[in-house]
Amino acid sequence: MPIRNVIYIHAHDMGRYISPYGYAIPTPHLEAFSRQATLFRQAYCCGPTCSPSRAGLLTGVTPHESGMLGLAHRGFNFTHPEYHLGHYLKGRGFETALCGIQHEFHDHMEQMPYEHVRTESAGRDHEGMDRTWMRAAKDFLGQSHERPFFLSYGVFYPHRPFARGDDAFSDADGLQPPAPLPDVEAVRSDMADYHRTVNLADACMGEVFEAIRSHGHDKDSLIIVTTDHGIAFPKMKCNLTAHGTGVTLMMSYPGNPCAGRSVNALTSHLDVYPTICDLLGLEPPGHLQGHSLRPVLEGTQGEVRSEVFSEVTFHAAYEPMRSIRTARHNLICHYESKYPLSNCDDSPSKDYMLEYGWGQQRVKAVELYDLVNDPNEANDVSDSVEYRLVRDELMQRLQAWMTQTSDPLLDGPVPAPPGSTVNTPESVTPSAGPFLQT
């Protein structure tokens, strides 16, 4: 049966910390889905913060080209809202629906491309919000649809604040902390709350998976499951190592010859949009920068790209940095010398790190990691003589990409847009000042 619909399922701050990627984390419904889908082991976002990442996937261009250099709810907006995947599909006769969270539109909600919007959440806690949106998605899937549809279904969890309680997740002694953090009680306990929270997200997605199956849409739809960026722990979200940019990405569709398997091809969120066009048999818009993953799925090519780029300009505070990742190396360039603590979500793990002076050191202008000999990206070799040629080559490739995409950093510090809210470098938390009101 040909692909008729597109179902885009997205979690918030999940990275790859789910059981399909080998972690002992309770996500049984995502694991069951992975057995019928293709799992991309080397998938990376365009920018490890919420709005820039989602903007990259949904427009098919870099965050700095889409205008989404920072967070939508802090005053950043699309320069080309018509690039959005929803607009593209709507213009080709698709019924468009949003059930749950989105992080691309805030000040200009009239630009949203969705005919049906179910995002109401007033007076509800985050678990209640996710359950409300899950029911809305199930209701949409159960309706009759004369036209093909594009459904964007988003869950808030496992974004912080995590769910807490006295239950099976409360015993943190046997848990493994996230890779870049110390194995101490505070971090393990924080990770236990992550387990509880991502389990709640998995339960909601599980009910939507069941609705997809019960209404036969597993046989006529392209189903994409992903997240925006890494989990909200220090040295992860809003960082350009794989701890921040590595994402879940799974795809399922009727006739997929790669169903139930994982692939190692280097993949960017920018590749999702052209893959959708290719699998639907639609002419892709000319602005797309990614590559269709269809050759990887069909086994005619082992990879479609040799590098992925990622970026941060603004999160809570200004922190301009860019990266180029290959299968062997990751090079990161920083354009400011101080690490803004407000760009890390508040958490018990952050409190523990702050006790030991984390975030007070100066940031190096360039970092380089050898991903074979240092897969955890903990040993910077940018100053090593033996890596000089690698560093120079990657710097040239990064510079060429910045030039090709008209990166505003080439002209110096990037100003925040009028009306936006940005924390100053002295701010310690995202939610507290001092702020810069532009």
C-alpha positions as CSV (number, residue, x, y, z in Angstrom):
1,M,0.0,0.0,0.0
2,P,1.4,3.4,-0.9
3,I,2.2,6.0,1.8
4,R,-0.7,8.4,2.2
5,N,-0.1,10.2,5.5
6,V,2.8,11.6,7.6
7,I,2.7,11.2,11.4
8,Y,5.4,13.2,13.1
9,I,5.9,12.2,16.8
10,H,8.3,14.3,18.8
11,A,9.4,14.3,22.4
12,H,11.0,17.1,24.4
13,D,14.6,16.9,25.6
14,M,15.0,13.1,25.1
15,G,18.2,12.7,23.2
16,R,18.9,9.0,22.8
17,Y,18.2,8.1,26.4
18,I,15.6,5.4,25.7
19,S,15.8,1.6,25.6
20,P,15.9,1.2,21.8
21,Y,19.4,2.8,22.0
22,G,20.6,0.3,24.5
23,Y,19.9,2.2,27.8
24,A,18.3,0.4,30.7
25,I,15.5,3.0,30.7
26,P,11.8,2.0,30.8
27,T,10.4,2.9,27.4
28,P,8.7,-0.3,26.3
29,H,6.4,1.3,23.7
30,L,9.3,3.1,21.9
31,E,11.2,-0.2,22.0
32,A,8.3,-2.1,20.4
33,F,8.0,0.6,17.7
34,S,11.7,0.3,17.0
35,R,11.3,-3.3,16.1
36,Q,9.1,-2.4,13.1
37,A,11.0,0.8,12.3
38,T,14.4,1.8,11.1
39,L,16.5,3.3,13.9
40,F,19.2,5.8,13.0
41,R,22.1,5.4,15.4
42,Q,24.1,8.5,14.2
43,A,21.3,11.1,14.0
44,Y,22.0,14.7,15.1
45,C,20.0,17.9,15.4
46,C,20.8,21.2,13.7
47,G,21.0,23.0,17.1
48,P,20.7,21.5,20.6
49,T,18.1,23.9,21.8
50,C,14.3,23.6,21.4
51,S,13.2,26.1,18.7
52,P,16.3,26.1,16.5
53,S,16.3,22.3,16.4
54,R,12.7,22.0,15.5
55,A,12.9,24.8,13.0
56,G,15.8,23.0,11.2
57,L,13.9,19.8,10.9
58,L,10.6,21.4,9.8
59,T,12.0,24.0,7.4
60,G,14.9,22.0,6.0
61,V,17.4,24.9,6.4
62,T,19.8,25.8,9.2
63,P,18.5,27.7,12.2
64,H,20.5,30.8,11.3
65,E,18.8,30.8,7.8
66,S,15.3,30.1,9.1
67,G,15.6,33.1,11.6
68,M,15.2,30.8,14.6
69,L,18.5,31.8,16.3
70,G,16.9,31.4,19.7
71,L,13.7,30.4,21.5
72,A,10.3,31.2,20.0
73,H,8.8,32.1,23.4
74,R,11.7,34.6,24.0
75,G,11.0,36.6,20.8
76,F,12.6,34.7,17.9
77,N,10.6,34.1,14.8
78,F,10.8,32.6,11.3
79,T,12.0,34.8,8.5
80,H,10.4,32.3,6.1
81,P,7.4,30.6,7.7
82,E,6.3,29.4,4.3
83,Y,9.3,27.0,4.4
84,H,7.6,25.0,7.2
85,L,6.8,21.3,6.3
86,G,3.2,21.9,7.3
87,H,2.8,24.7,4.8
88,Y,4.4,22.6,2.1
89,L,2.1,19.6,2.7
90,K,-1.0,21.7,3.1
91,G,-0.3,23.3,-0.2
92,R,-0.3,19.8,-1.8
93,G,-3.7,18.9,-0.4
94,F,-2.8,17.5,3.0
95,E,-5.0,18.0,6.0
96,T,-2.8,19.4,8.7
97,A,-3.2,18.9,12.5
98,L,-1.2,19.7,15.6
99,C,-1.9,17.8,18.8
100,G,0.4,18.8,21.7
101,I,3.5,20.9,22.0
102,Q,5.2,22.9,19.3
103,H,8.1,25.2,19.8
104,E,8.3,27.1,16.5
105,F,5.5,29.7,16.8
106,H,4.7,32.0,19.7
107,D,4.4,35.7,18.8
108,H,3.0,34.9,15.3
109,M,0.6,32.1,15.9
110,E,-1.3,33.1,12.7
111,Q,1.7,31.7,10.8
112,M,1.1,28.2,12.0
113,P,0.2,25.8,9.1
114,Y,-2.3,23.6,11.0
115,E,-6.0,23.4,10.2
116,H,-6.7,21.6,13.5
117,V,-4.9,22.7,16.6
118,R,-5.3,21.0,20.0
119,T,-2.8,22.5,22.4
120,E,-5.0,23.6,25.3
121,S,-3.3,23.0,28.7
122,A,-4.6,25.7,31.1
123,G,-4.6,24.6,34.7
124,R,-3.0,21.2,34.0
125,D,0.3,19.8,35.2
126,H,2.7,18.5,32.6
127,E,1.6,14.9,32.9
128,G,-2.0,16.0,32.5
129,M,-1.1,18.1,29.5
130,D,0.6,15.1,27.8
131,R,-2.4,12.9,28.5
132,T,-4.8,15.6,27.1
133,W,-2.7,15.9,23.9
134,M,-2.5,12.1,23.6
135,R,-6.3,11.8,23.7
136,A,-6.5,14.6,21.1
137,A,-4.1,12.7,18.8
138,K,-6.1,9.5,19.2
139,D,-9.3,11.3,18.4
140,F,-7.8,12.8,15.2
141,L,-6.5,9.4,14.2
142,G,-9.9,7.9,14.7
143,Q,-11.7,10.3,12.4
144,S,-12.4,9.7,8.7
145,H,-10.1,11.7,6.5
146,E,-10.9,12.3,2.9
147,R,-7.5,13.9,2.3
148,P,-4.1,12.6,3.3
149,F,-3.0,14.1,6.5
150,F,0.0,15.5,8.3
151,L,-0.2,15.0,12.1
152,S,2.3,16.6,14.4
153,Y,2.0,15.0,17.8
154,G,4.2,16.4,20.5
155,V,4.7,15.5,24.2
156,F,6.1,17.9,26.8
157,Y,7.9,15.2,28.7
158,P,10.7,14.4,29.4
159,H,11.4,18.1,29.6
160,R,12.1,19.4,33.1
161,P,10.7,19.7,35.7
162,F,10.7,16.0,36.0
163,A,7.9,14.0,37.5
164,R,8.7,13.0,41.1
165,G,7.2,10.4,43.5
166,D,7.6,7.4,45.7
167,D,7.5,4.5,43.4
168,A,9.6,1.9,41.6
169,F,11.7,4.7,40.1
170,S,12.7,6.2,43.4
171,D,15.6,3.7,44.1
172,A,18.4,5.3,42.3
173,D,21.3,3.2,43.6
174,G,21.3,0.9,40.6
175,L,21.1,3.5,37.9
176,Q,23.9,4.7,35.6
177,P,24.3,8.5,35.5
178,P,24.5,10.3,32.1
179,A,27.8,9.8,30.4
180,P,29.5,13.2,31.1
181,L,28.5,13.4,34.7
182,P,29.9,11.9,38.0
183,D,28.5,8.8,39.5
184,V,27.1,10.4,42.7
185,E,23.8,10.2,44.6
186,A,22.6,13.6,43.5
187,V,23.0,12.8,39.8
188,R,21.7,9.2,40.1
189,S,18.6,10.5,41.9
190,D,18.1,13.1,39.2
191,M,18.4,10.4,36.6
192,A,15.8,8.3,38.4
193,D,13.4,11.2,38.0
194,Y,14.3,11.3,34.3
195,H,13.4,7.5,34.1
196,R,10.0,8.2,35.7
197,T,9.4,11.1,33.3
198,V,10.4,9.5,30.1
199,N,8.3,6.5,31.1
200,L,5.3,8.7,31.3
201,A,6.1,10.1,27.8
202,D,6.5,6.6,26.5
203,A,3.1,5.6,27.9
204,C,1.4,8.5,26.0
205,M,3.2,7.7,22.8
206,G,2.3,4.0,23.3
207,E,-1.4,4.8,23.3
208,V,-0.9,6.8,20.1
209,F,1.0,3.9,18.5
210,E,-2.0,1.7,19.4
211,A,-4.4,4.1,17.8
212,I,-2.3,4.2,14.7
213,R,-2.4,0.4,14.5
214,S,-6.1,0.1,15.3
215,H,-7.1,2.5,12.6
216,G,-4.8,0.9,10.0
217,H,-2.5,3.9,9.7
218,D,0.6,1.8,10.2
219,K,-0.2,0.4,6.7
220,D,-0.7,3.8,5.0
221,S,1.6,6.3,6.8
222,L,5.1,7.4,7.2
223,I,5.7,7.5,11.0
224,I,8.7,9.5,12.3
225,V,9.7,9.5,15.9
226,T,12.3,11.9,17.1
227,T,13.2,14.6,19.7
228,D,14.8,18.0,19.6
229,H,18.2,17.5,21.3
230,G,20.0,15.9,24.2
231,I,18.6,15.5,27.8
232,A,18.5,18.5,30.1
233,F,21.6,17.8,32.2
234,P,24.9,19.8,32.5
235,K,27.2,19.3,29.5
236,M,24.4,17.9,27.4
237,K,21.5,20.0,26.2
238,C,22.8,23.2,24.6
239,N,26.2,21.7,23.9
240,L,27.7,20.6,20.6
241,T,29.1,17.3,21.6
242,A,27.0,14.2,20.9
243,H,25.6,14.5,24.4
244,G,23.7,17.6,23.2
245,T,23.2,17.0,19.5
246,G,22.6,13.3,19.4
247,V,18.9,12.5,18.9
248,T,16.5,9.6,18.6
249,L,15.3,9.1,15.1
250,M,13.2,6.2,14.0
251,M,11.1,5.8,10.8
252,S,8.4,3.3,9.8
253,Y,6.4,3.1,6.6
254,P,4.7,0.3,4.6
255,G,7.1,-1.6,2.5
256,N,10.2,-0.3,4.3
257,P,13.0,-2.8,3.3
258,C,15.0,-1.7,6.4
259,A,12.2,-2.3,8.9
260,G,13.4,-3.6,12.3
261,R,17.0,-2.7,11.6
262,S,19.4,0.0,12.7
263,V,21.7,2.0,10.4
264,N,25.0,3.8,11.2
265,A,24.8,6.4,8.4
266,L,25.6,9.9,9.6
267,T,22.3,11.7,9.6
268,S,21.0,15.3,10.2
269,H,17.5,16.4,11.1
270,L,17.8,18.4,7.8
271,D,17.5,15.0,6.0
272,V,14.0,14.3,7.4
273,Y,12.1,16.8,5.1
274,P,13.7,15.6,1.8
275,T,13.1,12.0,2.9
276,I,9.4,12.7,3.4
277,C,9.2,14.3,-0.1
278,D,11.0,11.4,-1.7
279,L,8.9,8.7,0.0
280,L,5.7,10.5,-0.9
281,G,6.8,11.0,-4.5
282,L,6.6,14.8,-4.1
283,E,8.9,17.3,-5.8
284,P,11.0,18.8,-2.9
285,P,11.1,22.6,-2.5
286,G,14.3,24.2,-3.8
287,H,15.4,25.6,-0.4
288,L,16.0,22.2,1.2
289,Q,19.6,21.5,2.3
290,G,19.4,17.9,3.5
291,H,19.5,14.6,1.6
292,S,16.9,12.0,1.3
293,L,17.6,8.9,3.4
294,R,15.7,6.7,1.0
295,P,18.9,5.2,-0.5
296,V,20.1,4.2,3.0
297,L,16.7,2.7,3.8
298,E,16.7,0.8,0.5
299,G,20.3,-0.3,0.8
300,T,21.5,1.3,-2.4
301,Q,23.9,3.6,-0.5
302,G,25.6,3.3,2.8
303,E,25.4,7.0,3.5
304,V,24.1,10.3,2.0
305,R,26.5,12.7,3.7
306,S,30.0,12.9,5.1
307,E,29.4,15.6,7.7
308,V,26.7,17.2,9.9
309,F,26.7,20.8,11.1
310,S,25.1,22.1,14.3
311,E,24.9,25.4,16.0
312,V,23.9,27.5,19.0
313,T,23.5,31.3,18.9
314,F,21.0,32.0,21.7
315,H,19.4,29.9,24.3
316,A,18.5,31.7,27.5
317,A,21.7,33.7,27.0
318,Y,24.0,34.5,24.0
319,E,26.4,31.6,23.4
320,P,27.5,31.5,19.8
321,M,29.2,28.3,18.7
322,R,29.3,26.1,15.6
323,S,30.4,22.5,14.9
324,I,31.2,20.1,12.1
325,R,31.0,16.4,12.8
326,T,32.3,13.6,10.6
327,A,32.3,9.8,11.3
328,R,35.8,10.3,12.9
329,H,35.9,13.8,14.4
330,N,33.9,16.6,16.0
331,L,35.2,20.1,15.8
332,I,33.5,22.9,17.8
333,C,34.2,26.6,17.5
334,H,33.2,29.0,20.3
335,Y,32.9,32.7,19.6
336,E,32.6,33.8,23.3
337,S,35.0,32.9,26.1
338,K,32.6,32.5,29.0
339,Y,30.1,29.7,29.5
340,P,26.6,31.1,30.4
341,L,25.3,29.1,33.3
342,S,21.7,30.1,32.4
343,N,21.9,28.0,29.3
344,C,21.8,24.9,31.5
345,D,18.4,24.0,32.9
346,D,18.2,24.1,36.7
347,S,18.4,20.7,38.3
348,P,19.9,18.8,41.2
349,S,22.7,17.7,38.9
350,K,23.5,21.3,38.1
351,D,23.5,22.2,41.8
352,Y,26.0,19.5,42.5
353,M,28.3,20.6,39.6
354,L,28.1,24.2,40.8
355,E,29.3,23.2,44.2
356,Y,32.6,22.1,42.6
357,G,33.1,25.2,40.4
358,W,31.6,23.9,37.2
359,G,31.1,26.6,34.5
360,Q,33.5,29.1,35.9
361,Q,36.4,28.2,33.6
362,R,37.0,30.0,30.3
363,V,35.9,28.3,27.2
364,K,38.4,27.4,24.5
365,A,38.0,28.9,21.1
366,V,38.3,25.5,19.4
367,E,37.7,22.0,20.6
368,L,38.5,18.8,18.6
369,Y,37.5,15.2,19.5
370,D,38.7,11.9,18.0
371,L,35.4,9.9,18.1
372,V,37.1,6.6,17.6
373,N,39.7,6.9,20.4
374,D,37.5,9.2,22.5
375,P,33.8,8.4,21.9
376,N,32.7,10.2,25.1
377,E,34.2,13.5,23.7
378,A,36.1,14.2,26.9
379,N,39.7,14.6,25.6
380,D,40.2,17.7,23.5
381,V,43.0,17.2,21.0
382,S,42.7,20.6,19.2
383,D,46.2,21.6,20.4
384,S,47.9,18.2,19.5
385,V,50.5,18.4,16.7
386,E,49.3,15.1,15.3
387,Y,45.8,16.5,14.8
388,R,46.9,19.8,13.2
389,L,46.0,18.8,9.6
390,V,42.6,17.4,10.8
391,R,41.9,20.6,12.7
392,D,42.8,22.8,9.7
393,E,40.7,20.8,7.2
394,L,37.7,20.8,9.5
395,M,38.1,24.5,10.1
396,Q,38.1,25.1,6.4
397,R,35.0,23.0,5.9
398,L,33.2,24.7,8.7
399,Q,34.1,28.1,7.4
400,A,32.9,27.2,3.9
401,W,29.6,26.0,5.3
402,M,29.2,29.3,7.2
403,T,29.9,31.3,4.1
404,Q,27.6,29.2,1.9
405,T,24.7,29.6,4.4
406,S,25.4,33.3,5.1
407,D,25.9,32.7,8.8
408,P,25.5,36.1,10.6
409,L,28.5,35.2,12.8
410,L,30.8,36.0,9.9
411,D,29.9,39.6,10.5
412,G,30.7,39.6,14.2
413,P,28.4,39.3,17.3
414,V,24.8,38.6,16.4
415,P,22.2,41.0,17.9
416,A,19.0,39.6,19.4
417,P,15.9,40.7,17.5
418,P,13.8,43.6,18.8
419,G,11.4,42.5,21.5
420,S,13.3,39.4,22.5
421,T,14.4,38.5,26.0
422,V,17.9,37.3,26.6
423,N,19.7,36.5,29.9
424,T,23.0,38.4,30.5
425,P,26.2,36.3,30.8
426,E,26.0,36.8,34.6
427,S,22.7,35.0,35.0
428,V,23.0,31.7,36.7
429,T,19.5,30.2,35.9
430,P,17.4,30.4,32.8
431,S,14.3,31.6,34.7
432,A,15.9,34.5,36.6
433,G,17.6,37.8,35.6
434,P,19.4,39.9,34.9
435,F,17.8,40.0,31.5
436,L,18.5,42.0,28.4
437,Q,15.2,43.4,26.9
438,T,15.8,44.2,23.3
